[in-house]
Amino acid sequence: MALTTNKMVLHFVDEMKQLANPNNVIWIDGSHEQLEALRQEACSTGELIKLNQEKLPGCYYHRSAIDDVARVEDRTFICSKNEIDAGPSNNWMAPEKAYAMAKDIYKDAMKGRTMYVVPFSMGPIGSPFSKVGVELTDSIYVVLSMDIMTRIGQRVLDMLDDSNDFVRGMHSKCALDAQKRYILHFPEDNTIWSMNSGYGGNVLLGKKCFALRMASFQGKQEGWLAEHMLIIGIESPDGEVTYIAGAFPSQCGKTNLAMLIPPEYYRKKGYKVWTVGDDIAWLRIGDDGRLWAINPENGFFGVAPGTSMKSNPNALESTKKNTIFTNVVLTKDNTVWWEGMDDNPPRGALDWKGNPWDPDSGEPGAHPNARFTSPAKNCPCIASNWEDPKGVPLSAIIFGGRRAKVAPLVYQSRDWQHGVFVGSIVASETTAAATGKTGVLRIDPFAMLPFCGYNMGDYWQHWLDMGKALSNPPKIFNVNWFRLDDGGNFIWPGFGDNFRVIDWIVRRCKGEVDARETAIGYTPRTKDINIEDMEYYIHPGRRFNIDAVRAILSVGSVYWKEILPPVKAFYAQFEDRLPKELAEELLQLELRLWLV
């Protein structure tokens, strides 16, 4: 029985029902009773495995198909009417072609199955930031994961009322045929279609599909921003909280920063870090001329391998209850394990494929992209106001990459326009572990390259336009935890000590510290990076000294000159969609570097 009288929602459900031909349609009301019944059904069919409820209460295990373990960027398309509107960084398919292809794949795909209708809200119910979606799916795993990652059920339909402002999401596992696996976005139609996948990144349509690709397009149309950013609050000893958003490409420390624990030196003084969001931020201009942010999600979809009590204790604690684990090791006592969790791999366990696993085999037990889906409220450092419908006001935006020689530990942009330029050239150098070849430069503007739902040249222009509407914009910074010395060693210890850099950023926002002007922006004075009680982790027992600080804050013009050609080549892809302001910023940087 339908849970709404909204004619547009009913038409969408009926249209997809006629196409996919399910045996049954169930509307998800979000009640505990309904969700518990679905958990039991999924366990009875093997879609889920109930874990040890004494050790992991409310937790379940899920496996995806062996060839379906990550986002499929080469099969992810933006289906705008005009190819130029998708831009050179996106795969494009004409809408009429995409619809025809997808309808052929969806035809009778749910025959013999149940179609679940999942109304969901990105953002707190009733927030002016929030947006509604309706996802249709034949996967109980999707229903239960959407319950963790979003707000679902009757209250969402009540919020939507009779509005047509909702994203239409269609997902079917179909035959899990990798050759017919597509993730299609129709930004002008408010529609997402996903087929032949069961992996969360491709099928939890509220995540990257809606909250970034679709929402970034909506933000451009409506005057706000959807960003691949964490949000944290830095509490000083006097109780004042300063909010910061940050964008980091993969493998650049984003999750660890989102759940940062300050060094003991700072903790004793009363400093705290609060998590508002770990992955996505929606930003709107407030009546006060400031940029306000919400986390549109309700949970964490985190990479399990490498997560430990040492690397990220808050993330690990978040997984201890009401979590769905995907493609990790299943132990014989029905708990979970993954590489990097600890140094005690289990015996008699099953690997992520469901096969008996020997830790001495040399083969990983968990897939490198194995995941946990956990409620955000589980996190020990979750901010008390993380669901505030009006959001939190941002004082700073941080960009970060992985650069061996180019970027100093931290620098500040000259102004908003220069900050957009800084965000547009965010890049990381690959490691041997990732690609087999070190030092390959990957430019990933704003950490949004795979997630921007329209032409990135227009995206940069939208950022520039937003800045003009801000009377009190946040300051923009760039950080680099990965600077190397001449011996190839990391200069900066990272992890909790990153708080020392965040502390400088906060003080800079408050006007409490000065800075040095350089060719690339403003860098800290050496004495303003607090290294009190700091151990140099590469050489145990040796204090991190002022010379190391001076080295990591240095700006080597010779290295910056080397990045100019690849940036120019990257910009050239966008032709006349490249904002003239960014071309001018690049020219001015080049001139300043040659004058050094």
Buried (B, 14 or more C-beta within 10 A) or exposed (E): EEBBEBEBBEEBBEEBBEBBBBEEBBBBBBEEEBBEEBBEEBBEEEBBBBBEEEBBEBBBBBBBBEEBBBBBEEBBBBBBEEBBBBBBBBBBBBBEEBBEBBEEBBEEBBEEBBBBBBBBBBBBBEBEBBBBBBBBBBBBBBBBBBBBBBBBBBBBBEBBEEEEEBBBBBBBBBEBBBEBBBBBBBBBBBBBBBBBBBBBBBBBBBBBBBBBBBBBBBBBEEEBBBBBBBBBBBBBEEEEBBBBBBBBBEBBBBBBBBBBBBBEBBBEEEBBBBBBBBBBBBBBBBEEEBBBBBBBBBBBBBBBBBBBEEBBBBBBBBBBBBBBBBBBBBBEEBBBBBBBBEEEBBEEBBBBEEEEBEBEEEEBBBBBBBBBBBBBEBBEBBBEBBBBEBBBBBBBBBBBBBBBBBBBBBBBBBBBBBBBBBBBBBBBBBBEEBEEEEEEBBBBBBBBBBBBBBBBBBBBBBBBEBBEEBEEBBBBBBBBBBBBBEEEEBBBBBBBBBBBBBBBBBBBBEEEBEBBEBBBBBBBEBEBBBBEEBBBBEEEEEEBEEEBBEBBBBBEBEBBBEBBEBBEEBBEEBEEBBBEBBBEBBEBBBEBBEEE
